[in-house]
Amino acid sequence: MKCNNCNKDIEAGSKFCTNCGELVPVETNKPLAEATPTTETNPIENKQDKPSFNGKLLIPVAIIAVLVIGSFTLIPKLGGNKPEKVVYSVFESIDSLNANKFLDTLTAEAKNELLHYAGFDMVEVAGVLFESKEKITYTLGPDWLKKINLTLVYKDDLQALVNISFDGYSENIQLIKENKKWKINDNPF
């Protein structure tokens, strides 16, 4: 018997070709007279159709990869600093207890007022975030972040007003543009 892949002799009863490792087709128990005749073919043409990478997909895959990577870098520059997103970041900072992220949403004036005039330090800011999270979680439940509704009320080139509403509570938050980014101008505490 000959290997279908490399055309070398295979010992009777072998399951694999000892030369190339090709799987030997299972023989049936038909008498030789009933066996179907086979013709020798080119071993390369005899292989089953297997998907192969031939380079035709390289350009489309590369284009898609560039678009996906580009979208992650361009989206924040194009619209990632929407007023609603900045206000939502406040709630995310409460949920994650991230004082730096919280302070990053404030204008320099609001941050200065909080840290210097009110005398807060980073530990106290983190403490207020912790207390806020406890109160909100107690009132709205553990999935409270999903229950926050933000609506853009007003926006021009320099200022915006975002309405926060949840569980019957509603309040407007003022934002202004500072260094081309939306920042909260109200002191949240």
C-alpha positions in Angstrom: 0.0 0.0 0.0 1.2 3.5 -0.8 0.8 6.7 1.2 -1.6 9.2 -0.4 0.5 12.1 0.7 4.2 11.1 0.0 3.7 8.0 -2.2 6.0 5.9 0.1 5.3 2.3 1.0 3.2 1.8 4.2 3.3 -1.4 6.2 0.0 -3.3 6.3 -2.0 -2.5 9.4 -0.3 0.9 10.0 -2.5 3.8 10.9 0.0 6.5 9.9 2.7 6.8 7.3 6.1 6.4 8.9 7.6 8.8 6.4 5.3 11.8 6.6 2.8 11.0 9.3 -0.2 11.1 7.1 -3.3 9.2 8.4 -3.8 6.0 6.4 -7.4 5.6 5.2 -9.3 2.8 7.0 -9.6 -0.2 4.7 -12.9 -2.0 4.4 -13.2 -5.8 4.6 -14.3 -6.2 1.0 -12.7 -8.9 -1.1 -10.2 -7.6 -3.6 -12.5 -8.3 -6.5 -15.1 -5.9 -5.0 -12.7 -3.2 -4.1 -12.9 -0.1 -6.2 -9.8 0.5 -8.3 -7.7 3.5 -7.5 -5.5 5.5 -9.8 -2.3 7.2 -8.8 -2.6 10.9 -8.6 -0.3 13.7 -7.7 0.0 13.7 -3.9 -0.4 17.5 -3.8 -3.7 17.3 -5.7 -4.9 14.4 -3.5 -5.0 16.4 -0.3 -8.4 17.3 1.1 -9.4 20.9 0.6 -8.0 22.7 3.6 -8.3 26.4 4.1 -4.9 28.0 3.7 -3.7 31.5 4.2 -2.6 32.7 0.8 -2.2 36.4 1.5 -5.4 37.5 -0.2 -7.0 38.5 3.1 -3.9 40.4 4.4 -4.9 43.8 3.0 -8.6 43.7 4.1 -7.6 42.4 7.6 -4.9 45.1 7.9 -7.4 47.8 6.9 -9.9 46.6 9.4 -7.2 46.5 12.1 -6.2 50.1 11.4 -9.8 51.2 11.5 -10.5 49.5 14.8 -7.3 50.8 16.4 -7.9 54.3 15.0 -11.5 54.4 16.3 -10.2 53.8 19.9 -7.7 56.7 19.5 -10.0 59.1 17.6 -13.3 58.7 19.3 -12.2 60.3 22.6 -10.8 63.3 20.6 -14.0 63.7 18.5 -16.7 63.2 21.1 -15.4 61.6 24.2 -15.6 64.8 26.2 -19.3 65.4 26.0 -20.9 67.2 29.0 -23.0 64.2 29.8 -19.9 61.9 29.8 -18.1 64.2 32.2 -21.1 64.2 34.6 -21.3 60.4 34.3 -17.6 60.3 35.2 -18.4 61.8 38.5 -20.7 58.9 39.3 -18.2 56.4 38.0 -15.6 58.0 40.3 -18.0 57.6 43.2 -18.6 54.0 42.3 -14.9 53.2 42.0 -13.9 55.5 44.9 -11.4 57.2 42.6 -10.7 60.7 44.0 -8.3 61.7 41.2 -10.9 60.8 38.5 -13.5 62.8 40.5 -11.2 65.9 40.8 -10.3 65.7 37.1 -14.0 66.4 36.2 -13.9 69.8 38.0 -12.8 73.1 36.8 -9.6 74.6 38.3 -11.8 77.0 40.3 -14.1 74.3 41.7 -11.1 72.1 42.5 -9.3 75.0 44.2 -12.4 75.9 46.2 -12.8 72.3 47.3 -9.2 71.6 48.2 -8.1 75.0 49.5 -11.0 77.1 50.7 -13.0 74.2 52.1 -9.8 72.6 53.3 -10.3 69.1 51.9 -7.4 66.9 51.3 -7.3 63.7 49.1 -8.2 61.5 52.0 -11.2 63.6 52.8 -12.3 63.7 49.2 -12.0 59.9 49.1 -14.0 59.7 52.4 -16.8 61.8 50.9 -16.9 59.6 47.8 -17.2 56.5 50.1 -20.0 58.1 52.1 -21.8 59.1 48.8 -21.5 55.6 47.4 -22.9 54.1 50.7 -25.9 56.5 50.6 -26.6 56.1 46.9 -26.3 52.3 47.2 -28.6 52.2 50.2 -31.2 54.4 48.4 -31.0 52.9 44.9 -29.5 49.5 45.4 -26.2 48.0 44.2 -26.9 48.6 40.5 -27.5 52.4 41.2 -25.2 53.5 38.4 -27.6 52.1 35.8 -30.5 54.1 37.3 -28.8 57.5 36.8 -30.4 59.5 33.9 -28.5 62.3 32.3 -30.0 64.7 29.9 -28.3 67.5 28.1 -30.4 70.6 28.8 -28.3 73.3 27.1 -25.0 73.5 25.3 -23.1 76.1 23.4 -19.4 76.6 22.6 -18.5 77.6 26.2 -21.0 76.2 28.6 -23.5 73.4 29.1 -26.2 72.3 31.5 -26.8 68.6 32.2 -29.8 67.4 34.2 -29.2 64.5 36.6 -32.3 62.5 37.6 -32.9 59.3 39.6 -35.5 58.1 42.0 -37.5 61.3 42.0 -34.5 63.5 42.4 -33.5 66.0 39.8 -30.7 68.6 39.6 -29.0 70.6 36.8 -25.2 70.7 36.8 -23.3 73.5 35.0 -20.2 72.8 32.9 -17.8 75.1 31.2 -15.1 74.6 28.6 -11.7 74.8 30.2 -8.6 74.1 28.0 -11.0 72.6 25.3 -12.5 70.1 27.8 -15.8 70.1 29.6 -15.4 70.6 33.3 -18.0 70.8 36.1 -18.1 74.3 37.5 -20.4 73.6 40.5 -18.9 72.5 43.8 -20.5 69.1 44.2 -20.1 69.1 48.0 
